[in-house]
Amino acid sequence: MGGPKSTPEVIEERKKLAQKLKDFMHNNLFTEKRLGEICGISRRSIQMLKAANATPHQSTLDKLERLFLKYKKEGK
């Protein structure tokens, strides 16, 4: 996990992603471990994202967005 310094804009984006991730996991009954396995992301990275403590790499965002879209399209 890398990315820009913690500007107010970056912090706000982290918070939005954290909430989206929490909502997705809750609505689809995903554990951190299972989500990480499906996306190829470590459980620790999922924890950091949920806590809004990390700015994810673009590849991580891409993996999560693909999963979000898949579940939205399938109506899960």
DAZI-V182830 format. One record per backbone hydrogen bond with DSSP energy under -1.0 kcal/mol. CO is the residue of the C=O (numbers start at 1). NH is the residue of the N-H. Records with the same first field share a line. If there is no record, write none. Layout:
CO->NH ; NH
This chain:
5->7
7->11
8->12
9->13
10->14
11->15
12->16
13->17
14->18
15->19
16->20
17->21
18->22
19->23
20->24
21->25
22->26
23->27
24->28
25->30
31->35
32->36
33->37
34->38
35->39
36->40 ; 41
42->46
43->47
44->48
45->49
46->50
47->51
48->53
49->52
57->61
58->62
59->63
60->64
61->65
62->66
63->67
64->68
65->69
66->70
67->71
68->72
69->73
70->74
71->76
